[in-house]
Amino acid sequence: MGTPQAFHVHRLLPRGKVILERLFPGYIDDLPSVGGYPILKKTARMVKKWGVFQSFQPEKDVSCSRALLEQTIRQRVQILPGVRILEGQEVLGLRISTDNAAITGITLRPRGEIDQHATITAELVIDASGRTSKLTQWLQAFGYELPENEQVISSIGYSTRFYKASKQIIEDVGTIVVDEMQEEGKMGVGILPIENDRVWVTLFGIGGHFPSTDVHGFEQELANLHLVQAEIADALKQAQPLTTPRGYRVPICERHRYDRVERWPAGLLVMGDAFCHFDPIYGQGMTVAAVEAETLEGALLEQQRNPQPDFERRTLQRMQEAAITSAWWLSALNDLRGSGVEYKGEEGPQGVQLLHCYLDLYFKYALEHPVAPASALKTCQPTVAKLALMNGLLVPPKEVFNASTLTLLLEEETSTDDSRRLHELVDAYNLSPEAIMEQVLPAFMRITVAR
């Protein structure tokens, strides 16, 4: 708790909510009693250049700050048998066996007490220390060779302000996500009602396009955004600011490839942002960590029933496959829309311009040809429901990106610049839609969806 990014808008994606509800049954019911805002049947809007998609939360859910969510989960964890939480401690390093083959514990000290060191032994150490993790340096100091990381040099910037609002204003505004529109010089914005009649407002930009952190600049940038309807902007003007804007910068997003280390020490795992940290605007971090926890649970049960060597490295590989690979690709692909954003590493997204155009037309088609949610996954037709399920990490990207849907988009009229651009990009490959998708999609999703 208390991470620098916790001040800014956070959300738990649908898959993360499913996992947390299984691990901590009824946690959603706990949140309203401590101020959380119930959002069942409340309005949510997503604004893109092609238009506005409005939906209503169909299931019981609660909107709240990251701090309140963490506090609720922490209270559940600390009453579990065998759990002991040490507060105010600083981990100095790992303890390793004499043959450098296994991690045996950690060295730590009370924060600020330079001369007080202690050692805790453990059969399994998990680094969940976030993007400031020192695991790379520690392993290299032990003589371990690590593969090159993958990075998105994205220069992301956030600025957040909290507001106090009446229940009516909160109802009127609802939840809003407006995409950044660099070509128009406009920031993106996330607006989220949270506990105790507060509204969370975060402006964001990428590629060094940072939102203002002074009051006048922040309010001016907020006023310049398309907030769906004029009355929503007017409603926000009636809310009472509770804080000054606070900024946060993310120079790079990074995917560590610990799963590829040929010689990995026994007794060591890594999870969360210490394993891979994404552009936070997509809300993937907490959900990916939840999927990793679920993956670890299954791996531990299997190991208990049928012990196998190299458990830790196999578990890291499973976490990559189950949680990180698709989320990282989606995040990187979207970030590469930003001017000046650069990808470093062996497996960067291919066909970026084509896929950006594909996504734009996918959303446009979905808005113009709505279908019943029940049929969302039964056809190659683009639907907002499939986009939401993919972005919520509930279905694989191949449900959205596939040759059948590309063919459908190409068969549409070509009167818009984006439609003509898609045809030009496809023609440049001089290949069939199946062969093009085979070439531009990563190995984990090179499958044509049969309908």
C-alpha positions as CSV (number, residue, x, y, z in Angstrom):
1,M,0.0,0.0,0.0
2,G,1.1,3.6,-0.5
3,T,2.8,3.2,-3.8
4,P,3.5,6.4,-5.8
5,Q,1.0,5.4,-8.5
6,A,-1.8,4.7,-6.0
7,F,-3.0,8.3,-6.1
8,H,-4.0,7.9,-9.7
9,V,-7.0,6.1,-11.2
10,H,-6.9,2.3,-10.8
11,R,-9.3,-0.3,-11.9
12,L,-9.6,-4.1,-11.5
13,L,-10.4,-5.7,-14.8
14,P,-13.3,-8.3,-15.0
15,R,-10.9,-11.3,-14.8
16,G,-9.2,-9.9,-11.8
17,K,-12.6,-9.4,-10.0
18,V,-13.5,-13.1,-10.7
19,I,-10.3,-14.3,-9.2
20,L,-10.4,-12.1,-6.1
21,E,-14.0,-13.1,-5.5
22,R,-13.0,-16.7,-5.6
23,L,-10.0,-16.2,-3.3
24,F,-11.8,-13.8,-1.0
25,P,-15.5,-14.6,-1.2
26,G,-17.8,-11.7,-0.6
27,Y,-15.0,-9.0,-0.7
28,I,-17.2,-6.9,-3.0
29,D,-19.9,-6.9,-0.4
30,D,-17.4,-5.5,2.1
31,L,-16.6,-2.4,0.1
32,P,-19.9,-0.5,0.4
33,S,-19.7,-0.7,4.2
34,V,-16.5,1.2,4.1
35,G,-17.7,3.8,1.6
36,G,-17.3,2.1,-1.8
37,Y,-19.6,3.2,-4.6
38,P,-21.9,0.4,-5.9
39,I,-22.1,0.5,-9.7
40,L,-24.6,-2.1,-10.6
41,K,-26.7,-0.8,-13.5
42,K,-24.7,2.5,-13.4
43,T,-23.6,4.2,-16.6
44,A,-20.1,3.8,-18.1
45,R,-18.9,5.5,-21.3
46,M,-16.0,4.9,-23.6
47,V,-15.1,7.7,-26.0
48,K,-13.0,7.1,-29.1
49,K,-12.6,9.1,-32.3
50,W,-15.4,7.1,-34.0
51,G,-18.0,7.7,-31.3
52,V,-19.2,6.9,-27.8
53,F,-20.1,3.5,-26.4
54,Q,-22.4,3.6,-23.4
55,S,-23.0,0.6,-21.2
56,F,-24.5,-0.3,-17.9
57,Q,-22.8,-2.5,-15.3
58,P,-24.8,-5.8,-15.5
59,E,-23.4,-7.4,-12.4
60,K,-22.8,-6.5,-8.8
61,D,-19.6,-4.4,-8.5
62,V,-18.2,-1.5,-6.4
63,S,-16.0,1.4,-7.5
64,C,-13.3,2.4,-5.1
65,S,-9.8,3.7,-4.8
66,R,-6.8,1.4,-4.9
67,A,-6.1,2.2,-1.2
68,L,-9.6,1.0,-0.2
69,L,-9.3,-2.2,-2.2
70,E,-5.9,-3.0,-0.8
71,Q,-7.1,-2.3,2.7
72,T,-10.0,-4.7,2.3
73,I,-7.9,-7.5,0.9
74,R,-5.2,-6.9,3.5
75,Q,-7.7,-7.3,6.3
76,R,-8.7,-10.7,4.8
77,V,-5.1,-11.8,4.4
78,Q,-3.9,-10.9,7.8
79,I,-6.5,-13.1,9.6
80,L,-5.4,-16.2,7.6
81,P,-3.8,-18.9,9.7
82,G,0.0,-18.8,9.5
83,V,0.2,-15.3,8.0
84,R,2.5,-12.8,9.7
85,I,3.0,-9.3,8.3
86,L,6.2,-7.4,9.1
87,E,5.8,-3.7,8.8
88,G,8.4,-1.0,8.3
89,Q,11.1,-3.4,7.0
90,E,13.5,-2.9,4.1
91,V,14.7,-6.0,2.3
92,L,18.5,-5.7,1.7
93,G,19.0,-8.9,-0.4
94,L,18.6,-12.6,-0.9
95,R,20.3,-15.4,0.9
96,I,21.7,-18.1,-1.3
97,S,23.1,-21.6,-0.8
98,T,26.8,-22.2,-0.9
99,D,26.5,-23.7,-4.4
100,N,24.5,-20.7,-5.6
101,A,21.7,-23.1,-6.7
102,A,18.9,-22.1,-4.3
103,I,17.6,-19.1,-2.5
104,T,17.3,-19.8,1.2
105,G,15.8,-16.6,2.6
106,I,16.2,-12.8,2.8
107,T,18.2,-10.2,4.7
108,L,16.2,-7.2,6.0
109,R,16.3,-4.4,8.6
110,P,13.9,-1.9,10.1
111,R,13.6,1.1,7.7
112,G,16.1,3.7,8.7
113,E,18.1,1.5,11.1
114,I,21.4,1.1,9.2
115,D,23.1,-1.2,11.8
116,Q,20.3,-3.6,12.5
117,H,20.2,-6.7,10.2
118,A,18.1,-9.8,10.4
119,T,17.7,-13.0,8.3
120,I,14.5,-14.9,7.6
121,T,14.9,-18.3,6.1
122,A,12.3,-19.7,3.7
123,E,11.6,-22.5,1.4
124,L,10.1,-20.1,-1.2
125,V,10.8,-16.4,-1.6
126,I,8.5,-14.4,-3.9
127,D,9.6,-11.0,-5.1
128,A,6.5,-8.8,-5.4
129,S,8.3,-5.5,-4.8
130,G,7.0,-3.8,-7.9
131,R,8.8,-1.9,-10.6
132,T,11.6,-0.8,-8.2
133,S,12.6,-4.5,-7.7
134,K,16.3,-5.1,-7.3
135,L,16.0,-8.8,-8.4
136,T,18.0,-8.3,-11.6
137,Q,21.0,-6.8,-9.7
138,W,20.8,-9.5,-7.0
139,L,20.8,-12.4,-9.5
140,Q,23.6,-10.9,-11.5
141,A,25.7,-10.5,-8.3
142,F,25.2,-14.2,-7.8
143,G,26.6,-15.0,-11.3
144,Y,23.3,-15.6,-13.1
145,E,23.1,-14.6,-16.7
146,L,19.8,-12.9,-17.6
147,P,18.3,-12.5,-21.1
148,E,17.5,-9.1,-22.5
149,N,14.3,-7.5,-21.3
150,E,11.6,-6.2,-23.5
151,Q,10.9,-2.5,-23.1
152,V,8.4,0.1,-24.4
153,I,10.1,3.5,-24.1
154,S,6.8,5.3,-23.7
155,S,7.3,8.5,-21.6
156,I,3.8,8.2,-20.0
157,G,2.5,11.1,-17.9
158,Y,-0.5,11.3,-15.5
159,S,-2.0,14.1,-13.5
160,T,-4.8,13.4,-11.0
161,R,-7.2,15.5,-8.9
162,F,-9.9,14.4,-6.4
163,Y,-13.3,16.1,-6.2
164,K,-16.2,16.0,-3.8
165,A,-19.5,15.8,-5.5
166,S,-23.2,15.3,-4.7
167,K,-24.8,12.0,-5.3
168,Q,-26.7,13.5,-8.2
169,I,-23.5,14.8,-9.9
170,I,-21.9,11.4,-9.5
171,E,-24.9,9.7,-11.0
172,D,-24.9,12.2,-14.0
173,V,-21.2,11.8,-14.7
174,G,-20.8,8.1,-14.1
175,T,-17.6,6.4,-15.3
176,I,-15.9,7.8,-18.4
177,V,-12.7,6.9,-20.3
178,V,-11.8,9.2,-23.2
179,D,-8.9,8.1,-25.5
180,E,-6.0,10.4,-25.9
181,M,-6.1,12.1,-29.3
182,Q,-2.6,13.2,-30.1
183,E,-3.4,14.5,-33.6
184,E,-5.8,17.0,-32.0
185,G,-3.5,17.8,-29.1
186,K,-6.0,16.4,-26.6
187,M,-5.2,14.4,-23.4
188,G,-7.0,11.2,-22.5
189,V,-9.0,11.2,-19.2
190,G,-10.4,8.6,-16.8
191,I,-13.2,9.7,-14.5
192,L,-14.3,7.3,-11.8
193,P,-16.7,7.7,-8.9
194,I,-15.2,6.2,-5.7
195,E,-15.8,6.0,-2.0
196,N,-17.2,8.8,0.2
197,D,-18.9,10.8,-2.6
198,R,-15.6,11.5,-4.3
199,V,-14.7,11.6,-8.0
200,W,-11.3,10.5,-9.3
201,V,-10.1,12.4,-12.4
202,T,-6.9,11.4,-14.1
203,L,-5.5,13.1,-17.3
204,F,-3.0,11.1,-19.2
205,G,-0.6,11.4,-22.2
206,I,2.1,9.4,-23.8
207,G,5.3,10.1,-25.7
208,G,6.2,13.0,-23.4
209,H,2.8,14.6,-23.9
210,F,2.4,15.2,-20.2
211,P,-0.7,16.8,-18.6
212,S,-0.4,19.8,-16.4
213,T,0.2,19.6,-12.6
214,D,-0.9,23.1,-11.8
215,V,-4.5,23.9,-11.0
216,H,-5.2,26.3,-13.9
217,G,-3.5,24.1,-16.5
218,F,-5.2,21.0,-15.3
219,E,-8.7,22.6,-15.3
220,Q,-8.1,24.1,-18.8
221,E,-7.0,20.7,-20.2
222,L,-10.0,19.0,-18.6
223,A,-12.3,21.7,-20.1
224,N,-10.8,21.1,-23.6
225,L,-11.7,17.4,-23.7
226,H,-14.8,16.0,-25.3
227,L,-16.6,14.7,-22.3
228,V,-19.5,13.1,-24.2
229,Q,-22.1,15.7,-23.4
230,A,-21.9,19.4,-22.4
231,E,-23.9,18.7,-19.2
232,I,-21.3,16.2,-18.0
233,A,-18.6,18.9,-18.2
234,D,-21.0,21.3,-16.5
235,A,-21.6,18.8,-13.7
236,L,-17.9,18.4,-13.1
237,K,-17.6,22.2,-12.7
238,Q,-20.0,22.0,-9.8
239,A,-17.8,19.4,-8.0
240,Q,-15.6,20.7,-5.2
241,P,-11.8,20.1,-5.7
242,L,-10.3,18.3,-2.7
243,T,-6.7,18.2,-3.8
244,T,-4.3,20.0,-6.1
245,P,-3.3,18.0,-9.2
246,R,-0.5,15.5,-8.6
247,G,1.7,14.1,-11.4
248,Y,3.3,10.8,-12.1
249,R,5.7,9.7,-14.8
250,V,6.4,6.3,-16.3
251,P,9.5,6.6,-18.6
252,I,9.5,2.9,-19.7
253,C,7.3,-0.2,-19.4
254,E,9.4,-3.4,-19.0
255,R,8.9,-7.1,-19.4
256,H,11.5,-9.2,-17.6
257,R,12.2,-12.6,-19.2
258,Y,13.1,-14.5,-16.1
259,D,11.2,-17.4,-17.6
260,R,14.0,-17.8,-20.2
261,V,16.9,-18.1,-17.7
262,E,18.5,-21.5,-18.3
263,R,19.7,-21.8,-14.8
264,W,17.2,-20.4,-12.3
265,P,17.7,-20.7,-8.5
266,A,15.3,-23.0,-6.6
267,G,13.2,-21.3,-4.0
268,L,12.7,-18.1,-5.9
269,L,9.7,-16.7,-7.8
270,V,8.7,-13.2,-9.0
271,M,5.3,-11.7,-9.5
272,G,3.4,-8.5,-10.3
273,D,5.2,-5.4,-11.6
274,A,8.6,-6.9,-10.6
275,F,8.0,-9.4,-13.4
276,C,6.3,-7.1,-15.9
277,H,5.0,-3.6,-15.6
278,F,2.6,-2.2,-18.2
279,D,1.3,1.2,-19.2
280,P,-1.0,1.7,-16.2
281,I,-3.8,3.4,-18.2
282,Y,-5.1,0.0,-19.4
283,G,-5.6,-1.2,-15.9
284,Q,-3.8,-4.6,-16.4
285,G,-1.4,-4.6,-13.5
286,M,-3.6,-5.7,-10.6
287,T,-5.5,-8.2,-12.8
288,V,-2.3,-9.8,-14.2
289,A,-1.0,-10.1,-10.7
290,A,-4.3,-11.9,-9.7
291,V,-3.9,-14.3,-12.7
292,E,-0.3,-15.0,-11.6
293,A,-1.5,-15.7,-8.1
294,E,-4.1,-18.1,-9.5
295,T,-1.4,-19.8,-11.7
296,L,0.9,-20.2,-8.7
297,E,-1.9,-21.7,-6.7
298,G,-2.4,-24.4,-9.4
299,A,1.3,-25.0,-9.7
300,L,1.7,-25.5,-6.0
301,L,-1.1,-28.0,-5.8
302,E,0.3,-29.9,-8.7
303,Q,3.8,-29.9,-7.2
304,Q,2.3,-31.1,-3.9
305,R,0.6,-34.1,-5.6
306,N,3.4,-34.9,-8.0
307,P,6.8,-33.2,-7.2
308,Q,8.9,-32.4,-10.2
309,P,12.3,-30.7,-10.6
310,D,12.7,-27.1,-11.9
311,F,9.3,-26.1,-10.3
312,E,10.2,-22.4,-10.1
313,R,11.2,-21.9,-13.7
314,R,8.2,-23.9,-15.0
315,T,5.9,-21.7,-12.9
316,L,7.4,-18.5,-14.3
317,Q,6.8,-19.9,-17.8
318,R,3.2,-20.7,-16.9
319,M,2.7,-17.1,-15.5
320,Q,4.0,-15.7,-18.8
321,E,1.6,-17.9,-20.8
322,A,-1.4,-17.4,-18.6
323,A,-1.1,-13.7,-17.7
324,I,1.7,-11.6,-19.2
325,T,2.1,-12.5,-22.9
326,S,-1.3,-11.3,-24.3
327,A,-1.6,-8.4,-21.8
328,W,1.9,-7.1,-22.7
329,W,1.3,-7.4,-26.5
330,L,-2.0,-5.5,-26.2
331,S,-0.4,-2.8,-24.0
332,A,2.6,-2.4,-26.3
333,L,0.5,-2.3,-29.5
334,N,-1.6,0.5,-28.1
335,D,1.3,2.5,-26.7
336,L,3.0,2.4,-30.1
337,R,0.3,4.8,-31.3
338,G,2.1,7.5,-29.4
339,S,4.5,9.8,-31.2
340,G,8.1,8.9,-30.4
341,V,7.3,5.7,-28.5
342,E,9.9,3.0,-29.1
343,Y,10.0,-0.7,-28.6
344,K,13.2,-2.5,-27.5
345,G,13.6,-6.3,-27.5
346,E,13.4,-9.3,-29.7
347,E,9.7,-9.7,-30.0
348,G,8.1,-6.3,-30.7
349,P,4.7,-6.1,-32.3
350,Q,4.7,-6.6,-36.1
351,G,2.4,-4.9,-38.6
352,V,1.7,-2.0,-36.1
353,Q,0.2,0.4,-38.6
354,L,-2.1,-2.3,-40.1
355,L,-3.3,-3.4,-36.6
356,H,-3.9,0.1,-35.5
357,C,-6.1,0.8,-38.5
358,Y,-7.7,-2.6,-38.0
359,L,-8.7,-1.7,-34.4
360,D,-10.0,1.7,-35.4
361,L,-12.3,0.2,-38.0
362,Y,-13.2,-2.7,-35.7
363,F,-14.6,-0.2,-33.2
364,K,-16.3,1.9,-35.9
365,Y,-18.0,-1.2,-37.3
366,A,-19.0,-2.4,-33.8
367,L,-20.7,0.9,-33.1
368,E,-22.5,1.0,-36.5
369,H,-23.6,-2.7,-36.4
370,P,-24.6,-3.5,-32.8
371,V,-25.5,-7.1,-32.0
372,A,-27.0,-8.8,-29.0
373,P,-24.3,-9.6,-26.3
374,A,-25.3,-13.3,-26.3
375,S,-24.0,-13.6,-29.9
376,A,-20.8,-11.6,-29.3
377,L,-18.5,-14.6,-29.6
378,K,-20.4,-16.6,-32.2
379,T,-19.4,-14.6,-35.3
380,C,-16.4,-12.9,-36.8
381,Q,-18.5,-9.7,-36.7
382,P,-16.8,-6.9,-34.6
383,T,-18.5,-6.2,-31.4
384,V,-17.8,-3.9,-28.4
385,A,-18.5,-6.9,-26.2
386,K,-15.6,-8.8,-27.6
387,L,-13.3,-5.8,-27.3
388,A,-14.4,-5.5,-23.7
389,L,-13.9,-9.2,-23.0
390,M,-10.4,-9.1,-24.6
391,N,-9.3,-5.9,-22.8
392,G,-10.7,-7.4,-19.5
393,L,-8.4,-10.4,-20.1
394,L,-11.4,-12.8,-20.2
395,V,-11.0,-14.0,-23.9
396,P,-7.8,-14.3,-25.9
397,P,-6.9,-11.6,-28.5
398,K,-7.5,-14.0,-31.4
399,E,-11.3,-13.4,-30.8
400,V,-10.7,-9.9,-32.0
401,F,-7.7,-10.2,-34.3
402,N,-8.2,-12.8,-37.0
403,A,-8.3,-13.3,-40.7
404,S,-12.1,-13.7,-40.9
405,T,-12.7,-10.3,-39.3
406,L,-10.1,-8.7,-41.5
407,T,-11.9,-10.0,-44.5
408,L,-15.2,-8.6,-43.3
409,L,-13.6,-5.2,-42.7
410,L,-12.1,-5.2,-46.2
411,E,-15.5,-5.9,-47.7
412,E,-17.0,-2.8,-46.1
413,E,-17.3,0.5,-48.0
414,T,-14.1,2.5,-48.5
415,S,-15.3,6.0,-48.4
416,T,-13.4,6.9,-45.2
417,D,-9.7,7.7,-45.0
418,D,-9.2,4.8,-42.5
419,S,-11.0,2.3,-44.8
420,R,-8.9,3.3,-47.7
421,R,-5.8,3.2,-45.5
422,L,-6.6,-0.4,-44.5
423,H,-6.9,-1.5,-48.1
424,E,-3.6,0.2,-49.0
425,L,-1.8,-1.5,-46.1
426,V,-3.3,-4.9,-47.0
427,D,-2.4,-4.5,-50.7
428,A,1.2,-3.7,-49.8
429,Y,1.6,-7.2,-48.3
430,N,0.3,-8.9,-51.5
431,L,-0.9,-11.8,-49.4
432,S,-4.2,-13.3,-48.4
433,P,-5.8,-12.1,-45.2
434,E,-4.9,-15.5,-43.6
435,A,-1.2,-15.1,-44.6
436,I,-1.1,-11.5,-43.5
437,M,-2.5,-12.3,-40.0
438,E,-0.1,-15.2,-39.8
439,Q,2.8,-12.8,-40.4
440,V,1.8,-9.9,-38.2
441,L,0.3,-11.7,-35.2
442,P,2.6,-13.1,-32.5
443,A,3.0,-16.9,-32.2
444,F,0.7,-17.3,-29.3
445,M,-2.3,-16.1,-31.4
446,R,-1.6,-17.1,-35.0
447,I,-4.9,-19.0,-35.3
448,T,-7.7,-18.3,-37.7
449,V,-10.9,-18.3,-35.8
450,A,-13.4,-20.7,-37.4
451,R,-17.1,-19.7,-37.2
